[in-house]
């Protein structure tokens, strides 16, 4: 794996501005519990935010594994 591969993986990582974080704040009650009725009313938005977060996690996971592989190969 060369540096261009890492650059491509890094470019594939979506922006870290995750809507799920904002939604969690908006849907949390003062006592810290999730307002399930409010979340249900915003179900499409919640689902979209979850997909965005999953995409981010997948892309960063691929980048992490590539970097680990690159570092392992330097130790050998």
Secondary structure, DSSP 8 states (H G I E B T S, - for coil): --HHHHHHHHHHS--S--HHHHHHHHTB-TTS-B-HHHHHHTHHHHHHHHHHHHHHHHHHHHHHHHHHHHHHHHH-
